[in-house]
Amino acid sequence: MAGLLLIGAGRAAANGYKILCVRSAKATAMGEAFVAQADDASAIAFNPAGLAQLRDTAVSVQGTLCNAFTEREAPSGEKTDIQDRWQLVPAFFLASDMGFENLGFGFGVSYPNGLSSEWGNQSFARYVATYSDLNVADVSPGIGWRIGASLLLGVAADFYYSEATLKKLVDVGAMAGAPGQMDVQSKLEGDGSAWGFNVGGIYTVNERHSLALTYRHPFSIDYDGNVKLGELSRDASTTVEFPGSVVIGYAYRPTSRLKIEFDLDWTDWSQVGDIRVKVDDPSIPDSVMQEDLEDTLAWKIGLEYAATDCLDLRCGYIYNENATPDRTWRPSLPDTDMHFFTAGFGYRLRDLTVDGAVQVVYYEKRTIDNNVDDNETLSSSSVDGTYRTWAPCFSLAATYHF
């Protein structure tokens, strides 16, 4: 029985890969090349220094609708599609100068990590992950202040709350050496919270050029929950580490109507450790999910053109490296190098601004040959094969100024 629980807890449903282009419709349309501008209420999510340049009070409600379509082609040629579904990622921002000349205040709620994936109980991935769901909410108050004519600085606190769920099957028959499959449902779920912070600065060289630097501190969430294997249930806990990141940005304004920004986003995934699940039963040893993640870079470019006094047109591109080596790659999150193609608009009507964005994400195909979580050793399954993924997303935001 101890062995069964160990296998049932072998996956913590906590892929920490941050989601790009779900926090702000404006930033998304510009490929998230936004830290050197940060000129709307969503500045709290990208660079809190930008709060110091906002001269009114703004309330913004945003939502991004996403889906991902993944196909796995087995070495035999058989093809399987993920069970795709549309998922809504909301965000809320409030920013105000509170009557101060050189200060700006902000508050935001967004979801920088998460989403879910599902392969189903009859799929090739049933002994690794049939359903995986991770949601991390970031509740962030912050302040920005202007120092002199050229420098903006900002700092924000981050309170993270997360819920995670993993479902998979365990082949009890194979583990016991019995012929045939005797699959039992395994479910691991828990929740937890943590504190972090982020800081940023914007330096305006002149009216055409500005530079920015941001840093987001790493954090760890302690999850408490339970693991179930059939009718058997035990309390369980684990800690998941989330990486720090640094973004540098350069914004160029060749004319009064055109803005171009280049950002380089570095994420320190190599400092994220393996995930160790502890079951509240002294007879059951800890189970460990190896990560071995690698640092990544994302290159971002975005453009905004003021077509009229009321209408802005935007577009952008991101190239984002993957963090997961072949040996620890899992189908619960088909991590690979990605290309983001984005476009959108902003329309101002008196005190109301409406921003929209569309993005198409192309995942480079990835061929996997591994024995992750000992799935080939402990069952008759295999996740080997070639994976192809693409994802469409749509964002809409309404911001009221007063």
N, C-alpha and C positions, 0 to 999 in steps of 0.2 A: 504493500500500500504506500509506503514511503516513496518508492520509485515512481508510482503513478502520480502522486502529488508533485513530485519534482518536475516531471515532464509537463504536467498541467500548468505549472507556473513558469515554464521556460521562456515565455515571451511577455514582456511587460507593457505592450501596446503603447509605447512612448517614444515614437520617432520624433526627435527634437528639431527636425528641419524646419527652419522658419519659412513662412509663406510670404513670398513677395507679391506686391500689387493687390493687397486686400484692405489696406488701411484708409486710403484716400483716393477718391475718383480723380482729382486733379493730378496728384502725384503719379497715379497709375498711368494716366494718359501720356505722361512724360517719361515713362519707363523708370519711375521712381528716382530719376535724376533731379533731386529736389532739395538737398540739404543746404545748398548755397543760396537758395531762394526762401524756402520755408515761410511763405508770405500769406498763409491763410490759417484757419483755426486748427488744421491738422498738423501744424508745426510741432506741437507737443509730442507727436509720434515720430518725427524725423529729426528735428533739431530744435530744442527748446529755446535756443538763442533767438530764433525767428519771432518769438512772442513779443519781443521788445519793439518790433517795427509795426505792430498792429495798433491802429489808433481808434478803434471802436469796440463794441461788444458783438460777438458773433456766436451763434448756436448752429451746429451742423449735425445733421443726421445722414448717415451713409449706409450703403449696403452693396455687397458684391456677390453675385450669383455665379457659382463655379461648377464645373463638371470635369471629369477626366475619363478618357477612353483608352484603356490599356488592352493590348492583345499579346498573349504569350504563345509563341510557336515552339512546341516541344522538339527535341532532337529527332523524333519520329515524323515530324511534320504536322502533327495534330495541333489545332489552334483553339485557344480558350480566351474568351473576353471577360474582363472584370465586370462586376455588376455595378454599372455606372448609375449615378444619381446626382441631381442638382442639389447643391448645398449653399445656403445663404450665410455669409459672413458679415455681421453688422459692425458699425462703428459709430461713436458719438464723440463730439468735441465741443468744448466751450472755451472761448478766449475773450479776454477783456483787458483794457488798460487801466480800469478801475479809477480813472481820473488822473493817473500819474503820467508825467511827461516822458520819463525814461524807463518805465517799467511796463511789463506785460505779464499777465497771468493766464494759465491754461489748465484745462482738465480734460482728460480723454479716457475713453473705454474702447479697447480694440482687441483683436485676436491675432497676435503675431505668429502663433504656432498652432498646428492642428490639422483638422479635417479628418475624414474617415475613409476607409477602403473596405471592400467586401468581395471575396472570391467565391464564397458559398461552400456548403458542406460536402458537395460532391466533386469539388475541384481538386486539381493537383496540389494546391497549397493547403489542403485541409488539415495537415499535421503541423503546419507552421503558423498560419493565421487565416481563419475564415472571415473574421470581422475584426477590424482594428480601428479604434476611435480615440483621438487625443484632442482635447480642447484646452487652450491656455488663454485666459482672459488677462489683459493688462490694464489695470486701473491706475492712471498716472496724473497726479497734480504736478505743476511745474511753474517756473518763473524765468523770465528773461529780462535782462537789463542792458541799457545802452551806456557804453563808456566812451565818452567823446563823440566825435563825428563819424568814426569809421568802424568801431568795434562793438559787436553784440556778443554777450555771453548768456548762457542759460543752463539750468539744471532742473531735473525732474526726478521725482521718486516713482518707483514702479512696484505696485502690489500685484502679484500674480496669483491667480486661482486656477486650478486645473482639475479636470476629471478625465480619467482614462479607462478604457475597456478593451479587453482582448478576448476573443473567442477562437477556439480551435478544437480539433478532435484529437483524441488519444487512442491509438490502436492497442487496446488492452490485450488482444489475442497475440499480436506479434511480440509484445513485451513478455508475455507468459510462455512463449514458445509454442502456442497452440496454432493449428492450421486455420486459415481464413481470417477475415477481419472481424474484430469486435470493437467497433468504434464507440467511444464515450465522449460526451460533450464536456469540454473544459472552458471555464470562464474565469478571468481574472479582472477585477475592477477595483478602483480606489480613487481618492481625491486628496488634494494637498494644496499648500500655498507657500509663498516665499516673497521676500522683499529684494529689490534691486534699485539701481539708479542709472541715469544716463546724463551726460553733459555734452555741451556743444558750443561752438563759437562760429561767428561769421565776421570776416574782415572785408570791408569794402575798399578796394584799392582806388577806384574812381567810379564814375557813373557807368562805366562799361564792364568793369571787371570786379568780381568778388570771389573770395575763397572761404571754404568752410571745413571744419573738422568736428566729428562727433565720436563719442565713445559710449558704448553700452556695456555695463558691468555684467559678468556672468552670474548666474544664480542656480540654486539647487532646490528642487521641490521634493519634500518627503511625502510620499503617498501612503496612506493607510486605507486598507480595504480588506478584501477576502478573495480566496481562490476556491472555486467549486469544481469538483470532478464527479459528474453524475449527481448522486444524492449526498456526497461527502462535501463538507464545507469547513474551511479553516481560515482564521484571520491571517492576513499577510501584510507586509510592508516592503517598500523599496524607496530608493532615492534616485532621481533622475537629474543629471546635470545638464544645464543649458549654457551655451557658449557666450563669451563676450565677443564684441565686434567693434570695428573701427571703420568709419566712412570718411573719405576726403572728397570734396567737391569743388568744382570750378564753374562759375557762371559767367557767360559772356553776352553782352547786349550790343550787337553791332549797330542796331537802330533802336529808336524809341519803341517800335512795335514788335521787335523780335528778340527772344531770349533763347539761349542755348546753354545747356549744362552737361558736364561730364562728371560722373561719380565713380569712385572705386571703393568697393565694399568688401572688407576682409572679415571673415568669421573664423574664430579660433576653435574649430571642432576638435583638434588634436588633444585639447585639454579635457575633453569629455570622456569620462571613464566608462567602464562596463556597467551594466545594470544588474544588481544583485537583489534577488527576491528572497525575503526571509519569511518563512511560514511559522506561525505561532504553535509549534509542535516540536519538542526537542528531538523526536525521533526522525524528523525530516531535515535533511541538510539543505543549506542554501543552494539556490540555482542561479546561474550566472549567464546573462546574455552578452556575448562579446559584441563590442561596437567597432573599436579600432578606427575611428573616424579620422579624416584628414582635413587640414585647413583648406578653405575655399576662397576664391575671389569671384566677385560679380562686377562686370563692367557695364555701366549704364550711361545712356545718352538720351536727352530729351529736348524737345523744341516746343516753344509756345509763340504763336503769332497772333497779334491783335488785329483781326480782320476788320472789325469796326470798333466803335467805342463800347459796344455791348457784347460783342462776340469774340471769344478767343478760340483758336484752333490749335490742337496739340498732337504730337506723335512722339514715339520713343522706341528704344530697343534695349534689351538686356541679354547679356551672355552670362549664365550662372553655372559655375563648376559644381560637380557633385561631390559629396563628402564621404560616400560609402565605398570601401574597397570590395572587390568581387567576393572575397572569402566570407564577409559578414552581410552581404546583400540579402534582403528579404522581400518577398512579393507584396507584403503589407504596405510598402512605400517604394514604388519603382524608381528609386533615385538614379539620376543620370545627368549628364550635361544638358542644359536647357537653353532655348532661345525664346525670348519674349518679344512679340511684335504688338505694339500698343498704339492707340489713337483715341482722340476724344475732343471734347469741347467744354467751354464754360460760357454761360449766358447770364448777364446781369439785367435784372428788371427791377428798378428802384432799389428797395432794400433786400431783395431776394436774389440769390445766385444759385443757378442750377448747373452742376457739373456732371458730365457723363463720360464713360470710358469703355472701350472694348479691348480685349486682349486675346491673342491666340498664342498658346505656349506649345512649342514643338520640342519634344524630348528626343535626343539622339538615341537610336536603338542600342540596346545593350544585351550582350550574350553572356549568360551566367552558367558556370559549371562549379557548383560548390556543394558542401554537405552542412549547410548552416543549421545550427541547433541540432545536429546529428539526425536530421530528418531521414536521410537515406539509411543510416545505421539502425535506427529504432523503428522504422516503418517501411512500407513498400512504396513510399512516395518519393518524388524528386521535384525540385523547383528549377532544374536545369532548363535552359531554353533561351530564345531570343525574345526580348520585350520591346514593344513599340507603343508609345503613348503620345497623345496630344490632348490639349485642354483648352476649351473656350471659356471666357469669363466676361461678365458684364457688370459695370459699376454705375451707380447713380447716387448723387448727393444733392441735398437741399440745404442751403445756408442762409440764415436770416440775420441781417445786420441791424443793430439799433443803438 
